[in-house]
Amino acid sequence: MCLNCGCMRAHDDMGKPDINITYEDIKRAAAGNDMTVEDTLSMIARTGEQDRREHPAEYPPTPAAAR
């Protein structure tokens, strides 16, 4: 996919290169910051967790069925 739409095809931008995030995007960002892909994905997750704590109004509640 893209890493964000849910199609599970990490190298396919689904024809929307300005919208969907691919493995290649993460790899390029990792290299530009002297990080590994794994470290970059971890940093994205950690930054998202921190942002949720700091800006909870930006994140709608998770529906009970999705938990």
Secondary structure, DSSP 8 states (H G I E B T S, - for coil): --SSSSS--TT--TT-TTTS--HHHHHHHHHHTT--HHHHHHHHHHHHHHHHHH-GGGS----GGG-
